[in-house]
Amino acid sequence: MIRSPKTQEEWDSYYDLRYTILRAPWNQARGSERNEGDETAKHFAFFDKESIIGVGRLDIMPNNVGQIRFMAVSAQQQGRGIGKNLMLHMETMAKEASCIEIILHAREIALPFYKKLDYTISEKSHILFNEIQHYLMRKKI
Ligand SMILES: CC(C)(COP(=O)(O)OP(=O)(O)OC[C@H]1O[C@@H](n2cnc3c(N)ncnc32)[C@H](O)[C@@H]1OP(=O)(O)O)[C@@H](O)C(=O)NCCC(=O)NCCS
């Protein structure tokens, strides 16, 4: 089931997965997995019974554009369709919020995942932690 976290325990688990997958391997401090945008964004967690095993954030931007950020699936659960499910769910939610396009900054390693979901590379974007090249990708929805 995909839904927003509700209880404090669920929120802790949501941010913990983000931290574990997207920050800890690069020795980043706890807290670095959050930013100000978290207060206004839409948050989505993939639940396996009580456990959160996938997360993603949707920002509704000006001009009917949605931006997907902080996509992460638990290491043991990758490659089983959870990321795809989360992406399709967030696309539906973006459409409901009147978005006509989704943008995202993909890590180089995740490019095949987003390409499979019909995102196309628009340009090279930033480098995170001095090593992770990102690419701006887009998809009309
Ligand atoms: C990238 C990530 C979110 C993808 O989620 P996932 O649950 O592992 O991916 P899925 O199982 O839903 O894959 C969906 C499709 O993409 C394909 N795919 C996923 N990763 C791929 C890869 N590296 N190379 C080729 N194909 C890939 C899958 O084979 C699958 O194809 P199918 O629909 O034909 O079966 C997840 O692996 C992850 O958290 N990675 C580490 C963190 C990260 O890089 N996050 C993205 C930051 S931009």
The ligand as an ORCA input file, in Angstrom:
! r2SCAN-3c Opt
* xyz 0 1
  C      16.455      3.574     -8.186
  C      15.393      2.882     -7.348
  C      14.508      3.943     -6.671
  C      14.537      1.985     -8.249
  O      13.565      1.318     -7.476
  P      13.386     -0.282     -7.620
  O      12.243     -0.689     -6.776
  O      14.695     -0.923     -7.336
  O      13.061     -0.432     -9.172
  P      11.909     -1.324     -9.848
  O      12.067     -2.732     -9.385
  O      10.578     -0.690     -9.616
  O      12.294     -1.196    -11.393
  C      11.372     -0.764    -12.394
  C      11.932     -1.117    -13.745
  O      13.196     -0.436    -13.931
  C      14.223     -1.393    -14.200
  N      15.449     -0.965    -13.524
  C      15.582     -0.527    -12.255
  N      16.864     -0.243    -11.991
  C      17.547     -0.533    -13.138
  C      18.907     -0.469    -13.521
  N      19.846     -0.003    -12.673
  N      19.245     -0.841    -14.774
  C      18.318     -1.293    -15.642
  N      17.007     -1.382    -15.347
  C      16.637     -1.003    -14.116
  C      13.723     -2.684    -13.604
  O      14.302     -3.793    -14.256
  C      12.237     -2.608    -13.854
  O      11.940     -3.007    -15.180
  P      10.580     -3.810    -15.525
  O       9.447     -2.852    -15.236
  O      10.724     -4.158    -16.969
  O      10.572     -5.013    -14.637
  C      16.033      1.985     -6.244
  O      16.761      0.942     -6.858
  C      16.916      2.717     -5.264
  O      16.454      3.188     -4.226
  N      18.224      2.845     -5.569
  C      19.178      3.483     -4.692
  C      18.870      4.943     -4.468
  C      18.769      5.751     -5.732
  O      19.619      5.695     -6.600
  N      17.675      6.525     -5.815
  C      17.392      7.353     -6.953
  C      17.988      8.677     -6.738
  S      17.713      9.739     -8.138
*
